[in-house]
Protein backbone atom coordinates (compact mmCIF):
# COMPACT_ATOMS: atom_id res chain seq x y z
CA UNK A 1 0.00 0.00 0.00
CA UNK A 2 1.27 3.47 -0.87
CA UNK A 3 2.45 5.59 2.04
CA UNK A 4 0.12 8.30 3.32
CA UNK A 5 0.65 11.62 5.11
CA UNK A 6 0.90 10.26 8.62
CA UNK A 7 3.10 7.32 7.66
CA UNK A 8 5.97 9.85 7.46
CA UNK A 9 7.90 11.16 10.46
CA UNK A 10 9.01 14.74 10.94
CA UNK A 11 12.24 15.31 9.02
CA UNK A 12 11.54 12.62 6.44
CA UNK A 13 11.35 13.26 2.72
CA UNK A 14 7.93 12.54 1.23
CA UNK A 15 6.68 11.56 -2.22
CA UNK A 16 2.98 10.87 -2.54
CA UNK A 17 -0.28 11.79 -4.23
CA UNK A 18 -2.55 14.14 -2.28
CA UNK A 19 -5.88 15.87 -2.69
CA UNK A 20 -5.92 19.66 -2.46
CA UNK A 21 -8.56 20.27 0.19
CA UNK A 22 -7.97 24.02 0.43
CA UNK A 23 -5.92 26.58 -1.51
CA UNK A 24 -5.81 30.21 -0.39
CA UNK A 25 -3.84 32.75 -2.40
CA UNK A 26 -1.95 35.18 -0.14
CA UNK A 27 0.66 37.92 -0.46
CA UNK A 28 4.09 37.41 1.13
CA UNK A 29 6.14 40.18 2.76
CA UNK A 30 8.13 40.54 -0.47
CA UNK A 31 4.91 41.31 -2.35
CA UNK A 32 4.83 38.02 -4.26
CA UNK A 33 1.88 35.64 -4.23
CA UNK A 34 1.95 32.27 -2.52
CA UNK A 35 -0.64 29.51 -2.01
CA UNK A 36 -1.49 28.28 1.48
CA UNK A 37 -2.51 24.66 0.87
CA UNK A 38 -4.33 22.12 2.96
CA UNK A 39 -3.61 18.64 1.57
CA UNK A 40 -5.58 15.52 2.42
CA UNK A 41 -5.56 11.76 2.09
CA UNK A 42 -7.43 9.06 4.05
CA UNK A 43 -4.96 9.37 6.96
CA UNK A 44 -5.71 13.06 7.61
CA UNK A 45 -4.73 16.51 6.42
CA UNK A 46 -1.65 18.72 6.55
CA UNK A 47 -0.73 22.26 5.47
CA UNK A 48 1.97 23.59 3.15
CA UNK A 49 3.08 26.83 1.51
CA UNK A 50 3.77 27.11 -2.22
CA UNK A 51 5.99 30.16 -2.57
CA UNK A 52 6.28 32.51 -5.57
CA UNK A 53 3.18 31.08 -7.19
CA UNK A 54 2.58 32.07 -10.79
CA UNK A 55 -0.85 32.80 -12.24
CA UNK A 56 -0.70 29.40 -13.97
CA UNK A 57 0.05 27.72 -10.62
CA UNK A 58 -2.90 29.49 -9.01
CA UNK A 59 -5.19 28.49 -11.88
CA UNK A 60 -4.33 24.78 -11.88
CA UNK A 61 -3.82 24.01 -8.19
CA UNK A 62 -7.43 24.37 -7.09
CA UNK A 63 -9.37 22.58 -4.32
CA UNK A 64 -10.58 19.18 -5.47
CA UNK A 65 -7.47 18.50 -7.62
CA UNK A 66 -5.06 15.60 -6.96
CA UNK A 67 -1.33 16.36 -7.16
CA UNK A 68 1.86 14.32 -7.03
CA UNK A 69 4.10 16.01 -4.49
CA UNK A 70 7.62 15.59 -3.24
CA UNK A 71 8.79 17.39 -0.16
CA UNK A 72 9.76 17.07 3.48
CA UNK A 73 7.58 16.78 6.55
CA UNK A 74 8.50 19.45 9.10
CA UNK A 75 7.21 21.07 12.27
CA UNK A 76 6.30 24.76 12.25
CA UNK A 77 5.19 26.35 15.53
CA UNK A 78 4.47 22.88 16.86
CA UNK A 79 2.31 21.81 13.92
CA UNK A 80 3.21 19.44 11.07
CA UNK A 81 3.50 20.85 7.57
CA UNK A 82 5.14 19.97 4.25
CA UNK A 83 8.07 21.82 2.74
CA UNK A 84 7.33 21.45 -0.97
CA UNK A 85 10.19 20.50 -3.31
CA UNK A 86 8.19 19.80 -6.46
CA UNK A 87 4.52 19.42 -7.35
CA UNK A 88 2.49 18.64 -10.45
CA UNK A 89 -0.97 17.39 -11.35
CA UNK A 90 -1.38 13.63 -10.91
CA UNK A 91 -2.21 11.53 -13.96
CA UNK A 92 -5.01 9.00 -14.15
CA UNK A 93 -2.47 6.18 -13.93
CA UNK A 94 -1.03 7.69 -10.74
CA UNK A 95 -4.50 8.02 -9.24
CA UNK A 96 -6.31 11.32 -9.68
CA UNK A 97 -9.83 10.44 -8.48
CA UNK A 98 -10.52 12.85 -5.57
CA UNK A 99 -12.87 10.36 -3.89
CA UNK A 100 -9.91 8.06 -3.17
CA UNK A 101 -8.25 10.72 -0.99
CA UNK A 102 -11.21 11.70 1.19
CA UNK A 103 -11.49 10.64 4.81
CA UNK A 104 -14.75 8.82 5.59
CA UNK A 105 -16.96 8.18 8.60
CA UNK A 106 -16.54 4.72 10.14
CA UNK A 107 -20.17 3.82 9.41
CA UNK A 108 -21.99 3.52 6.09
CA UNK A 109 -24.61 5.97 4.86
CA UNK A 110 -27.25 3.23 4.96
CA UNK A 111 -26.49 2.25 8.56
CA UNK A 112 -26.44 5.85 9.73
CA UNK A 113 -29.67 6.63 7.88
CA UNK A 114 -31.43 3.66 9.46
CA UNK A 115 -30.32 4.59 12.97
CA UNK A 116 -31.45 8.18 12.44
CA UNK A 117 -34.88 6.87 11.45
CA UNK A 118 -34.98 4.80 14.65
CA UNK A 119 -34.44 7.95 16.70
CA UNK A 120 -37.07 9.87 14.71
CA UNK A 121 -39.66 7.21 15.60
CA UNK A 122 -39.08 8.11 19.26
CA UNK A 123 -39.97 11.80 18.70
CA UNK A 124 -43.57 11.66 19.92
CA UNK A 125 -44.47 15.33 19.45
CA UNK A 126 -46.25 15.35 16.08
CA UNK A 127 -45.03 18.79 15.00
CA UNK A 128 -41.40 18.08 15.82
CA UNK A 129 -41.58 14.69 14.12
CA UNK A 130 -43.08 16.14 10.93
CA UNK A 131 -40.55 18.98 10.75
CA UNK A 132 -37.57 16.66 11.35
CA UNK A 133 -38.74 14.16 8.74
CA UNK A 134 -39.35 16.86 6.14
CA UNK A 135 -36.00 18.59 6.65
CA UNK A 136 -34.03 15.34 6.57
CA UNK A 137 -35.83 14.37 3.38
CA UNK A 138 -35.04 17.76 1.83
CA UNK A 139 -31.32 17.54 2.71
CA UNK A 140 -30.75 13.78 2.96
CA UNK A 141 -27.89 13.33 0.48
CA UNK A 142 -25.86 16.22 1.86
CA UNK A 143 -26.64 15.33 5.47
CA UNK A 144 -25.29 11.79 5.05
CA UNK A 145 -22.18 12.74 3.05
CA UNK A 146 -20.99 16.18 4.26
CA UNK A 147 -18.43 16.76 7.01
CA UNK A 148 -19.46 18.43 10.27
CA UNK A 149 -16.83 21.15 9.80
CA UNK A 150 -14.19 22.41 7.38
CA UNK A 151 -11.54 21.51 9.96
CA UNK A 152 -11.37 20.89 13.72
CA UNK A 153 -13.88 18.08 14.42
CA UNK A 154 -15.54 15.40 12.27
CA UNK A 155 -14.02 17.04 9.19
CA UNK A 156 -14.50 14.00 6.96
CA UNK A 157 -17.11 12.69 4.53
CA UNK A 158 -20.15 11.55 6.51
CA UNK A 159 -18.93 13.45 9.56
CA UNK A 160 -22.13 15.49 9.88
CA UNK A 161 -24.35 12.42 10.22
CA UNK A 162 -21.79 10.61 12.38
CA UNK A 163 -21.46 13.60 14.75
CA UNK A 164 -25.26 13.84 14.95
CA UNK A 165 -25.60 10.14 15.75
CA UNK A 166 -22.89 10.37 18.40
CA UNK A 167 -24.86 13.13 20.13
CA UNK A 168 -28.09 11.13 19.84
CA UNK A 169 -26.44 8.11 21.46
CA UNK A 170 -25.20 10.29 24.30
CA UNK A 171 -28.65 11.91 24.54
CA UNK A 172 -30.25 8.48 24.89
CA UNK A 173 -28.05 7.75 27.90
CA UNK A 174 -28.77 11.14 29.47
CA UNK A 175 -32.52 10.78 28.98
CA UNK A 176 -32.38 7.30 30.51
CA UNK A 177 -30.53 8.64 33.55
CA UNK A 178 -32.70 11.75 34.08
CA UNK A 179 -36.49 11.21 33.69
CA UNK A 180 -37.12 14.98 33.73
CA UNK A 181 -35.53 15.34 30.29
CA UNK A 182 -37.95 15.72 27.37
CA UNK A 183 -36.49 13.01 25.16
CA UNK A 184 -38.49 14.02 22.08
CA UNK A 185 -37.29 17.61 22.25
CA UNK A 186 -33.68 16.57 22.86
CA UNK A 187 -33.70 14.13 19.93
CA UNK A 188 -35.37 16.62 17.56
CA UNK A 189 -32.89 19.34 18.52
CA UNK A 190 -29.92 16.99 18.17
CA UNK A 191 -30.95 15.89 14.68
CA UNK A 192 -31.52 19.44 13.44
CA UNK A 193 -28.83 21.38 15.31
CA UNK A 194 -26.17 21.18 12.57
CA UNK A 195 -28.38 20.47 9.56
CA UNK A 196 -27.70 24.01 8.36
CA UNK A 197 -24.16 22.86 7.55
CA UNK A 198 -25.59 21.24 4.41
CA UNK A 199 -25.98 24.85 3.23
CA UNK A 200 -23.04 26.38 5.11
CA UNK A 201 -20.44 24.03 3.59
CA UNK A 202 -19.75 23.33 -0.07
CA UNK A 203 -18.97 19.59 -0.31
CA UNK A 204 -17.08 16.69 1.24
CA UNK A 205 -14.25 16.63 -1.32
CA UNK A 206 -12.95 20.20 -1.16
CA UNK A 207 -14.82 21.63 1.78
CA UNK A 208 -15.19 25.37 1.95
CA UNK A 209 -17.77 27.84 3.22
CA UNK A 210 -20.50 28.92 0.85
CA UNK A 211 -21.49 32.57 0.60
CA UNK A 212 -24.51 31.77 2.79
CA UNK A 213 -22.22 29.98 5.22
CA UNK A 214 -19.89 32.93 5.54
CA UNK A 215 -22.51 35.64 5.71
CA UNK A 216 -25.42 33.93 7.52
CA UNK A 217 -24.17 30.76 9.20
CA UNK A 218 -25.67 27.33 9.83
CA UNK A 219 -27.64 28.31 12.94
CA UNK A 220 -29.74 30.93 11.17
CA UNK A 221 -29.95 28.85 7.98
CA UNK A 222 -31.58 25.88 9.69
CA UNK A 223 -33.89 28.14 11.73
CA UNK A 224 -35.10 29.59 8.43
CA UNK A 225 -35.66 26.06 7.16
CA UNK A 226 -37.76 25.19 10.22
CA UNK A 227 -39.93 28.24 9.62
CA UNK A 228 -40.24 27.41 5.91
CA UNK A 229 -41.40 23.82 6.33
CA UNK A 230 -43.66 24.67 9.28
CA UNK A 231 -45.43 27.24 7.12
CA UNK A 232 -45.66 24.71 4.25
CA UNK A 233 -47.29 22.18 6.59
CA UNK A 234 -49.60 24.76 8.21
CA UNK A 235 -47.94 24.42 11.61
CA UNK A 236 -48.23 27.55 13.77
CA UNK A 237 -44.62 28.69 14.20
CA UNK A 238 -45.60 30.85 17.18
CA UNK A 239 -46.96 28.05 19.39
CA UNK A 240 -44.92 26.90 22.37
CA UNK A 241 -43.58 23.62 21.01
CA UNK A 242 -42.24 25.26 17.84
CA UNK A 243 -40.62 28.08 19.79
CA UNK A 244 -38.96 25.44 21.97
CA UNK A 245 -37.64 23.56 18.93
CA UNK A 246 -36.25 26.74 17.37
CA UNK A 247 -34.63 27.66 20.69
CA UNK A 248 -32.79 24.31 20.71
CA UNK A 249 -31.12 25.26 17.44
CA UNK A 250 -30.53 28.93 18.16
CA UNK A 251 -28.91 28.25 21.56
CA UNK A 252 -26.78 25.21 20.81
CA UNK A 253 -23.46 27.10 20.60
CA UNK A 254 -24.04 28.18 24.18
CA UNK A 255 -22.52 31.67 24.12
CA UNK A 256 -23.25 34.76 22.08
CA UNK A 257 -19.58 35.12 21.17
CA UNK A 258 -19.65 31.60 19.71
CA UNK A 259 -22.47 32.45 17.31
CA UNK A 260 -25.66 31.68 19.22
CA UNK A 261 -28.14 34.58 19.16
CA UNK A 262 -29.46 33.39 22.54
CA UNK A 263 -28.05 31.37 25.42
CA UNK A 264 -29.76 28.09 26.47
CA UNK A 265 -32.93 28.69 28.49
CA UNK A 266 -34.31 25.15 28.44
CA UNK A 267 -32.92 22.08 30.21
CA UNK A 268 -32.76 20.23 26.90
CA UNK A 269 -31.03 23.16 25.17
CA UNK A 270 -28.30 23.18 27.81
CA UNK A 271 -27.88 19.41 27.49
CA UNK A 272 -27.64 19.65 23.69
CA UNK A 273 -24.94 22.32 23.96
CA UNK A 274 -22.98 20.24 26.47
CA UNK A 275 -23.22 17.03 24.39
CA UNK A 276 -22.27 18.91 21.22
CA UNK A 277 -19.15 20.26 22.93
CA UNK A 278 -18.31 16.88 24.46
CA UNK A 279 -18.52 14.93 21.21
CA UNK A 280 -16.57 17.55 19.25
CA UNK A 281 -13.80 17.70 21.86
CA UNK A 282 -13.47 13.92 22.13
CA UNK A 283 -13.18 13.67 18.35
CA UNK A 284 -10.55 16.42 18.18
CA UNK A 285 -8.48 14.80 20.93
CA UNK A 286 -8.67 11.20 19.77
CA UNK A 287 -7.79 12.31 16.24
CA UNK A 288 -4.80 14.29 17.54
CA UNK A 289 -3.64 11.33 19.67
CA UNK A 290 -3.54 9.21 16.48
CA UNK A 291 -0.61 11.24 15.23
CA UNK A 292 1.67 11.42 18.28
CA UNK A 293 3.65 8.80 20.15
CA UNK A 294 2.92 7.87 23.79
CA UNK A 295 4.86 10.12 26.14
CA UNK A 296 4.60 13.16 23.86
CA UNK A 297 2.25 16.11 23.37
CA UNK A 298 -0.13 16.77 20.52
CA UNK A 299 0.15 19.88 18.39
CA UNK A 300 -1.77 22.91 19.66
CA UNK A 301 -5.44 22.41 18.91
CA UNK A 302 -7.24 25.54 17.74
CA UNK A 303 -10.64 24.13 18.72
CA UNK A 304 -9.39 23.42 22.26
CA UNK A 305 -8.26 26.96 23.13
CA UNK A 306 -4.94 26.32 21.37
CA UNK A 307 -3.87 23.87 24.08
CA UNK A 308 -1.59 20.84 23.71
CA UNK A 309 -2.54 17.48 25.23
CA UNK A 310 -0.28 14.78 26.59
CA UNK A 311 -0.64 11.18 25.44
CA UNK A 312 0.26 8.98 28.45
CA UNK A 313 2.72 6.12 28.23
CA UNK A 314 0.25 3.59 29.59
CA UNK A 315 -0.37 1.41 26.56
CA UNK A 316 -3.71 3.09 25.84
CA UNK A 317 -4.73 2.87 22.20
CA UNK A 318 -6.97 5.37 20.48
CA UNK A 319 -9.12 3.80 17.77
CA UNK A 320 -9.49 6.00 14.71
CA UNK A 321 -12.66 8.08 15.30
CA UNK A 322 -13.10 8.29 11.54
N, C-alpha and C positions, 0 to 999 in steps of 0.2 A: 504493500500500500504506500502511496506517495506520502511524503512527510507534509505535515500541516503546521500552521503558525506556532502552536504551543508544543510541538515536538522539538523545537529549537531552544537552546539555552542562550542567555545573554552573552554576547561576545562571539557567537557563532555566525558564520556566513550562511546565507539562506538562498535557495533557488526553488521557487514554487509558483504555481498558478493561484491567483487570488481574485476575488470579486471586489470591485470598487463599490463600497457601500455608501460612501460620502466623498464629495470632492468640492472643497470651498476655495475659490480663487482669492488670494490675499496679496497685499503689497508689503514687500520687505523694507527694511530700513534704507537699503540702497535704492529704493524706488522701483525695483524690478518685481514682476509678478511671480508668485509661487503658488502651488496647489497643496492645501492641507487635506491629505487623504485619510479616510478610514477604510482599511481593507478587512475582508472577512473570508473565512472558510468555515467548515462545520465545527472546528475546534474553538472558534471565538473570533474576536476582532482586535485590530491593532492599528495604531496611527503611523503616519509617515509624512515627511515634507518633500515635495518635488520642487527644487529650487530652479530659478531662472526659466520658468515655464514659458514656452512660446505660445502664440495663438493657436498653432496646430495642436500642440500638446493639450491645451485647454479644451479644444474642440473634440478631441478623440478620447480623452480620459474622463469619461462621464460616469456618474453612478449607474450601476447595472451592467457595466462592461467588465469582462474577465481579462486580466493581464498576466503575462509571464514576467516575473520580477526576480532580480538577483540583488542581494543586499546583505546587510548585517543587522542582527537583532541587538539593540542597545537599550540602556536605561536612560531616561531623561526626566529629571525631577522626580525620581522614584517610580516612573511609569514606563512600561516597555514600548518601544517604537522601532521602526525599521529605518536604517540609513540606506537609501536607495543607491545602488550602483548603476543598474540599467533596468529598463522597463519597456515592454512593447505589448501590443495586443496579442492575446493568445489565439492560436488557430483552432479550427474545429478538431484536428487530430490531437492537439494538446489538451483539449477540453475547454470549450468556451460557453457551455450552457450555464447561465447564472444559477439555475435551480440546484445545481450540484454543489454550490458553495454556500448555500443558505443553512443556517442553524435551524433546527426544527424542535417543536415540542416533543416530549417523550411519549405522548399519547396520540392516537390517530384522530382525524376529524370526525369519523363516524362514532368512535367511542365517546369523545367529548360531547358531541351533539346529543347522543342518547342520554348521557348522564345529566346534561342540562335539562332535557325534557323531563327526566325524573324529578328534578327539583321544581320545575314549573308546575307539575301536577300537585305539589304540596302547597302552592300558593292558593289559599282558599278564598281570598277576597276576589270577587268576580271582576271588578274593574282593574285591579293590579294584574290579574292573570291575563285578561284580554290585551292590555297594553303591552305586557312583556312578550306575549306570543306574537303580536303584530310587529313589534320592533325587531325581534329576532328574525322573523320571516323577511322583513324588509332589508336586513343587513347581514343575512346568514353567512354568505360566502366570505365576506370581509371579516366578520366576527370570528370565524373558525380558522382563518389563515393569517390575519395580521398580527404583528407583535403588539405587546402592551406598551412599548415605548421605543423611541429612536435609539436610546442607549440606556444605561443604568440597569433596570430590572426587566426580566422576561422579554428581552429585545431579540426575539427569534420568531420565526414563522410559527403561527399557532399560539404564540405567547399570550395573546389577549384572552382567548378562551381558556387556556391553561391557568392563567392567573385568576380568572373569574371562578373557575372550578375549585381552585385551591381555597379561595375565600369562602365559597359555599360549603366546602367540607369542614372548614373551621367553624363556620356559622352553625352548622348542624350540631357540632359538639357543644358550642356555647348555648344554643337553644335547649339542648338536652340537659345541660347543667342548671340553667336558670329559667324556671317556668314562666317568669314574668315577661320574658322576651316574646314579642310578636314575631313568630317565625315567618309568617307570610310576608310581612313588611321587610324583614331582614333579607329574605331570599330575593324578593323583587328588587330591592335596592342593590343587592350584590350583583345581580345579573345585569342591571342597567347602568351601574355606576361609571363604567369605562366604555360603554358602547359608543359614545361620541368619538372615540379614537378611530373608528372606522371612517370618520370624516376628517379627523384631525391629522391623520397620517396618510401617506401616499400609497404604500405597498409594503410587502414583506421582503422584496428583493433589494431594493435601494431605498430604504425608508427615509423619508424626509417629512417635514411639516407642510401641509397644504396651506393655501392662503387663508382659508377658513380656520385652520388649526392655529396659525400664527396670530390672527387678528381677532378670533372669537374664543377658541379653545373648546376642549371636549366637554367640559361641564355645561356650558351654555348650549352647545350644539345638541346634546342629548335632551336637555330640558325643553328645547324647542321641538324636538321630535315627540316628546311625551304630549305636549300641548297639541301638536298637529294630529296625532292619531286619536287622541281623546276627542277632539272636535269631530274627526271623521266618523267616530263610532258613537257620537251623541252622548258622550260622558261629560258631566258637568265638571269642568276643571277647577271650579271654585269650592267644591265640596271637600269635607275634611280629609277623606282618605286620599284624594288626589293631591292635596296640598302636602300631606305627609310623605307621599311617594316622591314628589318633586324635591322636598326638603332633604330626603336621603341622598339624592344626587348632588344638590347644590352645596351640601355641607361636608361631603366626604373627604375633602382635603384638609379639613379640620381648622385651619387658620386662614384669615383673610390674606395674609402675605403669601400663602401658598396657593392662592387662586380661588378659594371658596368665597362666594359672595356673602355667605352666612356661616356662623359656627354651629356645630351640632346642638340641637335643642330637643332631641328625642333620644331615648335610651338606645334605640336601634341605630340611629344615625351615629352616635358615639361609638357603638360597637363596630359598625361598618368601617368607620375611619381607622379604628385601632387594628382591625383585621387586615385592612388594606396596607397599612404601614408594616405590620408584622410580616405578611407574606412577601412584600417587596424587599424588605430588609434581609430576610432569610435567603431569598434568591440571590441578592447582590453578594452576600457574604459567602454562601456556598459556591457560587461561581468563582469568586475571587480566590477561595481556598484551593480550587482546582489547579491553579496556576502558580502555586508557591509550595516549597518544600516544608515539611514539618520542622519546627524550630525557627521559622522565619516569619517576617511580616508581609502582609499583602501590600500592594500599591495603595496610595491614598484614594479613597472612594468618594467621589463627588456627592453621590446620593446619601452618604453617611457622614455628612458634615466634614468631608475631606479627611476623615480619620483613617489610620492604618489599623489592621487587626492581626493579631498573632495567631498562628496555627500551631497548637501544642504538639510536642513530641510524645504523644501517647498512643500512637498507632491508629488513631481515629481516621476513618476514610470518609470522604465526602462524595457520595454518588452525584453524578452529573445531573443538575436540576433541569437540564434541557433534554 
